[in-house]
Structure formats: structure tokens, C-alpha cells
Amino acid sequence: MTALRPEQDGAGGFEDAVRGLDDPLNDPLPGQHPSPWFRAAEADQETEPAARPEPERAAAEPEWYDPEGYAQDWYGGAPAGQRPPARDDETVALRTADTRRIVESEPEPPATGSGTERERDSGTPAVTGGRAARRKAAKKGGGGRRRAGAGAPQAAPAEDDGKPLTRVEARRAARAARPTAGVLVSRAIGEVFISIGVLMLLFVTYQLWWSNIRAHNLAGNARHHLEDDWANGKGKPDSFEPGQGFAILYIPKLDVVVPIAEGISKTKVLDKGMVGHYDKDSIPTAMPDAKAGNFALAGHRNTHGEPFRYINRLQPGDPIVVETQDKYYVYKMASILPQTPPSNTAVINPVPVGSGFTQAGRYITLTTCTPEFTSTYRMIVWGKMVEERPRSEGKPDALVG
């Protein structure tokens, strides 16, 4: 009996004959399927090799071409730094920089799952159809995003692809970085206030610190020059010029030693750290050697040497000494007027009003500003002469003790 040809034995005999063919190009490695497209089916076969018969296993095999399974098999297990460039969903080619910006701006659907699951996860409807439909959907989505963000201020685009900024993008970035008019005005106002504050700080430093140092130096030089003239026997003039020193004032309790100059000019006398004598150009008062009268002096209480700063601490009986070229004149503090208007010139009269003196005598009056660091009022201290001693006899006891 003639044997039937393989194609006549039925479907099963034909398939057995085909499987029996040994093709070296299709021969897989031991334990592997010749094509990665059948990996999912092979996994099912490995999981349940004995659970299903041969016909059922053949019927349950997946489609002949599965792009997602293909990408997983060949690229899924590779390290991130060694993966090849991503595919373009439209052309199935390597993705260029232009298509990468469009695609990467959208959330990429998961690699597995049906179209309905991807649509639900991403929040956008899945595009079905051919290449033209997908291209239209991509252009429509990109255009919608551009239109939605056209009115909002745009920051400089990130150059993660190495592409330089266009001229329009560079202008936008420059305008965004440029300060507004309000910012410029606030900066200018802040700089003005800072400059004013610095100038005020420098002025206060000059008034409270540097003016005292400068005045002490000037007063010390004037005192040494006056003592040198006395030592050299320079004759005593008949009258003193404004600003000319002629005596030295001592207040031992306050540790004050300061030269006395003619006049009460701020620039010529007081601001140089000296004490000024009320002369004929202001309100004329007596000199120390007069047989009767009031020897009135003025001095700064604050700044410029501040020789009279603490005269409010004097008590009745405290000595006040005036040294001239010929003699020492010793006064005892008698009374104090804490505050009086600057217009009250009666306090330096020959018999000063308010001092407690009732008849002519040889008096001394010290005047200064009060309260401290102001010139609103005047403080007055009076004294009465108790001793006149020639310089040839040495210093009085008030200066020796």
C-alpha cells in the first residue's frame, strides 16, 4: 500500500514533518525559542508545561508581532546608560531632538497594558489609527500647550539638549532679568538713606570724639606757648587781642587745666578747647587784677574739649584758681544757678544777680550750656576771691595738695 504524502496525513502529520526539519539558521540555543517575539508564550509554557496539551498551547500563542514585547526583550534589561536612543512612535526610527521635545513633554504611557488602561493612567485619550492620525494628535497637543502658555511669563528654556537659545528667547530672558522701575527706585531710596546714615554717624563721631582730641591738642599747644612766653620774660601787653591767651584756669576737683583767651568767639576761642573771657566786643567784664568787679568766663560743656562739662559737680568751698604772668588768684565756689535763659546777662554783672552777693567785690563767673548736648539754657557757677599770691612765692595750697 502506497504511503500517504505528509500533506495528506492531516494537519498533525504536516506540522510534525515541518518541525522535524533541521535548519541551521533557525536552530535556537538549547532551552531558548528562536524568536524573542514568542517569549511571552514560552514563559507560559515554562510556567505550565504539563497543564495544557500541545494543541491548546499552540492555540494560545500571542500575535506574531508585538512591538512592546519586542522593546522589552531587547532593551528592557539593559542598564540606563547603555540603552540605545528611544524609538519614535510615528516613524519607528531613532528619535531626533525635535520629536524628543514633543514626546518627552507628555507623560509616557506604561509599557504594558491595553490601550484602555494606558488611556486611564495618562488622562489623555489613546490615539488609534495610522501614522497620520498620530501625527495630527501630536501636533494638536503641542499647539494647545503653546497657546495655553502664551500669555504667562516664560523663563529661559533649559538647554538639556545642548541647543543654543534663539534670538527671541534670549530677548525674553534678558527682559525677565532686567529690574523694573519700582525696584530701581527702591534701590535708589535705600542707597540715599544708607548714605545719610553713614554721614550722620561720621558727624556724631567727629563731634563726640575727634573734636575733643583736636581741641585738647590746640589748647595744650596754646598753654605751652603761653608758659614759654612767661618763662622768657615777654612783657605783658596793655590789652589782649581777640583769641589771644593771657591766663590759665585750674579747677582741681574736676582735673581741669585750660588756657584763657580774650573773647568768646566760637571759631577763635571756644572751638579750640579754650575758655573765653567776656570782653568789650561782647559784654565787658573785669580782669582778675581789678580791685572790684566780676571776671566772667564761658566754655563748652560738650564737644571741643568740653572744659566745663562737670561744673555742676562743684560744691561751695571748692577752689578755682586763675594763673597769670605775675600772680595766682584763688577763688572759692559760692553758689550755682542750674538753669537760666541765654538772655539773662545780669548773671555777669559786677554784682551778679542771683549769686547771693549784695555788694561789690572780686568775683568769678563760669557760664556754659545746659542740658548736655544742647544750648537751650545756661548754667551759672559763681565764686569769690579769697587769695592773691605772686608767682614768685610758688603755687598756692589749692594746687599743691
C-alpha positions, 0 to 999 in steps of 0.5 A: 500500500502506497504511503500517504504524502505528509500533506495528506496525513492531516494537519498533525502529520504536516506540522510534525514533518515541518518541525522535524526539519533541521535548519541551521539558521533557525536552530535556537540555543538549547532551552531558548525559542528562536524568536524573542517575539514568542517569549511571552508564550514560552514563559507560559509554557515554562510556567505550565508545561504539563497543564495544557496539551500541545494543541491548546498551547499552540492555540494560545500563542500571542500575535506574531508581532508585538512591538512592546514585547519586542522593546522589552526583550531587547532593551528592557534589561539593559542598564540606563546608560547603555540603552540605545536612543528611544524609538519614535512612535510615528516613524519607528526610527531613532528619535531626533531632538525635535520629536524628543521635545514633543514626546518627552513633554507628555507623560509616557504611557506604561509599557504594558497594558491595553490601550484602555488602561494606558488611556486611564493612567495618562488622562489623555485619550489613546490615539488609534489609527495610522501614522497620520492620525498620530501625527495630527494628535501630536501636533494638536497637543503641542499647539494647545500647550503653546497657546495655553502658555502664551500669555504667562511669563516664560523663563529661559528654556533649559538647554538639556539638549545642548541647543543654543537659545534663539534670538527671541528667547534670549530677548525674553530672558534678558527682559525677565532679568532686567529690574523694573522701575519700582525696584530701581527706585527702591534701590535708589531710596535705600542707597540715599538713606544708607548714605545719610546714615553713614554721614550722620554717624561720621558727624556724631563721631567727629563731634563726640570724639575727634573734636575733643582730641583736636581741641585738647591738642590746640589748647595744650599747644596754646598753654605751652606757648603761653608758659614759654612766653612767661618763662622768657620774660615777654612783657605783658601787653596793655590789652589782649587781642581777640583769641589771644591767651593771657591766663590759665584756669585750674579747677582741681576737683574736676582735673581741669587745666585750660588756657584763657583767651580774650573773647568768646568767639566760637571759631577763635576761642571756644572751638579750640578747647579754650575758655573765653573771657567776656570782653568789650566786643561782647559784654565787658567784664573785669580782669582778675587784677581789678580791685572790684568787679566780676571776671566772667568766663564761658566754655563748652560743656560738650564737644571741643574739649568740653572744659566745663562739662562737670561744673555742676559737680562743684560744691561751695568751698571748692577752689578755682584758681586763675594763673597769670604772668605775675600772680595766682588768684584763688577763688572759692565756689559760692553758689550755682544757678542750674538753669537760666535763659541765654538772655539773662546777662545780669548773671555777669554783672559786677554784682551778679544777680542771683549769686547771693552777693549784695555788694561789690567785690572780686568775683568769678563767673563760669557760664556754659550750656545746659542740658548736655548736648544742647544750648537751650539754657545756661548754667551759672557757677559763681565764686569769690576771691579769697587769695592773691599770691605772686608767682614768685612765692610758688603755687598756692595750697589749692594746687599743691595738695 
